[in-house]
Amino acid sequence: MKIKSKKLSDSRVEITVTLDSEDLKPARDKALEKLAKEIHVEGFRKGKVPVEVAVKFIPENDLNAESIDIAVRTTVIEAFKQAEKSPLVIPSVNVTKYVPGEMAEYTATADIVPEVKLGDYKNLGVKRPVTKVSVKEVDEILNNLASSFAEKKVAKRAAQLTDEVIIDFVGKKDGEAFTGGSAKDYKLILGSNTFIPGFEDGIIGHETGDKFDLKLTFPTDYGVKDLAGAKTVFEVLLKQVNEVKKAELNDDLAKKCGPFKTLDDLKADIKKNLETQNSHRSEEKFKDDLVKALVKKSKIPTPEILIDDQVRMIKEDMSRNAMAQGISFEEYLKRNGETIENWEKQAREIAEERVKASLALQNLALAQKITISDDLVAAKIAELKDVYKKSPEALKNLKDPNVKMDIKNRMIIEKTLDFLVKANS
């Protein structure tokens, strides 16, 4: 077998394969064996016809077609190996010449794992984010705790700031109720800024039993594009007003919150937990920034097939989220004022970033010979089995070799990220 490789792009090649009579003979023998089992010859049971007999009854065209098919299938992967190329998908084959029993020539085209040129991954110039817990962060949690232990009593007066109100409301745009704009028996703390500007202020001064309309305009930067800057009307029924008295920030509150003797003990615990959370977020951001810097410093071709695959996964995730809301993917885009064309453009940008990051880390792992032992993979799978022991479907998936390989690859990537952190700390 002779091969000739032609580069079509940084991530696509065409390999021309020439086979001689010696290469074709094994394929012809296998073709005869296969076809012999499929023909019917009088005096023999089907599937039991000897090859030397079957060859007299098999049409030459059928034998030639089967022979070249087998010859291609059994040599194409080896051709890519000899060319030191790794196809990402089954190669597309085109037979250009074929003289049965003598020679054959075909071209095989495929997207391949691209050659990545890594930048200086030990000097990425990324600074680890500073993690400090402010007094304000601790106070916010203390105030939330005080609110959770607040005393409430029905107030027979007009609603005031800091009161809790129970309301029914329906939000309408152009006279039609819009999704997510209605609720019944909704509990709202006035002054919490839970709703758009004007909603909570509009309730203040009303009493239990009042029905009223709030004419409000959504902020221009509102998350749902269909509502951003829109003029709306909220029909509100005030069903109850509760006066809320927050628990005092003292030792008694601390004792209610856990094994704490004093308020200072509670504050110290809150600060410690916040430090742990902030440290974790900081470490994750540091890793993300390092990968982005590595990608920026490296030359990473991005095969379209990998980008397409990522776009598909992004769409599947969004479709599942939309389905959970009882709507289709298309309806989800419409409600957010998004066109399919614009969404695809943004999705492809995200997909390309993911592909580059993945290829950069995979190549870094290869460069540093980072691997994970089978024992560690087995231990991880055992851990996951314990987590999902009540899910038969998940346990079944953990037996899939592809899932095991995915787990191993994820562990290698995590180990590679740890290396990257250590190298830049």
Buried (B, 14 or more C-beta within 10 A) or exposed (E): EEBEBEEEEBBBBBBBBBBEEEBBEBBBEBBBEBBBEEBEBEEBEEEEBEEEEBBEEBEEEEBBBBBBBBBBEEBBEEBBEBBEBEBBEEBEBEBEEBEBEEBBBBBBBBBBBBEBEBBEBEEBEBEBBEBEBEEEBBEEBBEEBBBEEBEEEEBEEBBBEBBBBBBBBBBBBEEEEBBEBBEEEBEBBBEEEEBBEEBBBBBBEBEBEBEEEBEBBBEEEBEBBBBBEBEBBBBBBBBBBBBBEBBEBEBEBBBEBEEBEEBEBBBEBBBEEBBEEBEEEBBEBBBEBBBBBBBEBBEBBBBBBBBBBBBEEBBEEBBEEBEEEEBEBEEBBBBBEBEEEEBBEEBBEEBBBBBBBBBBBBBBBBEBEBEBEEEEBEEBBEEBBEEBEEEEEBEEBBEEEEBBEEBBBEBBBEBBBEBBBEBBE
